[in-house]
Amino acid sequence: MARWLIVLWWLTTLVAGQTATGSRQQDVKKGTPQPNAGQQTHLHLTRVGVVDVPSVMTHTFSPPFKGDDDGNIYFLQGSLDRTIQKLSPKGEPMAMFRASSYTDKKLNYAGPFDVALNGDLYELVFPHEFNRYVFTYKSDGSFKAAIKLNTGFWWFPSHLAVFPSGQMLITGSEYDKDVNAAKWPFTGIFAADGTLLKEVKLEDDETLHEMAAVGDNRVISDVIPRGNNAVAFTQLETAPDGNVYLMRWTNPAIIYAISPGGEVVRRMKIDPGNAKYYPRTLHAFQNRIAILFVEHDTFEKIMKIVDLEGHEIATYDELRTKDKNQSMLSSAFYCYNENPTRFVFLGTEDDGRLQFVTVEPR
């Protein structure tokens, strides 16, 4: 029951409408400004364009927020058995992906997904049984295959990323022998057929487990006393360098660069400069990563740009309304580009009409 509460708690926190470590591992401290890095801290995230999407009416959407090389946007709608929507950059419906349409199994939950370089979509699926699956679809929404994840133990995968080879990095929580105890962080490299090739041991896993075990409110909530938000709210992104960047929901944000072979290439800590800001989403573009931090009380946001080694390049805060100092952006950040620097967010009008909101630092 607790694992379904994790899902429900995560949905309620969204704003409506909005390998063992090898010797080559590098530990990069918090986004330390580098000489001549061109760091900019005085600019604000400012709206420069809005695209209305009249075909989609929704007040809720949830991560992950993904884009592909053609500029299409993918996001989740619904509750436990959710639909993945694919829209063009102009907001035109392109495809829908719904796991329950392709199985006779009773599904408890479906939704976390990634889009591969070839356009195929990979989705984590949780039937009412011991086994966990990945469903794959073609870019037009048609079903390809159901892949059973073979671990041999009881676990709850929460996020996945697809390497160019078709292998998958999947992270989540493994149940302790005492099912009522705090779960253990788990990350693994899986073959395209679902075989577990290698468990990836991350430096902070034991610390995060101990924090959950003693009830540290930085990683647990009253709603989910045996969960671990640092793991459950992890974000993954496959970068152009071929590595997957795994970001834990911590302050400072902890990011690992993980190779297709399961080697931890480097560990980075990105400090937002305020203990109340937690990382919500990250996206890579060429040799840079954009990380959105959100303050959980005021919903204020900052965007940090770092290179692939964690060196800070720029920090931008959010331009808020002048009259009531209210947020002008949701936390649904899905696209990052340079030349010029631009970020695209999902948003909604009061009537529920979906919008794509483009912002620039100004």
Secondary structure, DSSP 4 states (H G I P E B T S, - for coil): -HHHHHHHHHHHHSPTT-----TT-EEE-TTPPPTT-----S-EEEEEEEEEEEEEE-S--EEEEEE-TT--EEEEESSSBPEEEEE-TT--EEEEE-GGGG-SSPEEEEEEEEE-TTS-EEEEEEESSS-EEEEEE-TTS-EEEEEEEB-SS-EEEEEEEE-TTS-EEEEEEEPPSSTTSPPEEEEEEE-TTSBEEEE---TTHHHHHHHHHTT-TTT--SSSTT--HHHHT-EEEE-TTSPEEEEES-SSEEEEEE-TTS-EEEEEEE--SSTTEEEEEEEEETTEEEEEEEETTT--EEEEEEETT--EEEEEEE---TTT----S-S-EEEEETTTTEEEEEEE-TT-EEEEEEEEE-
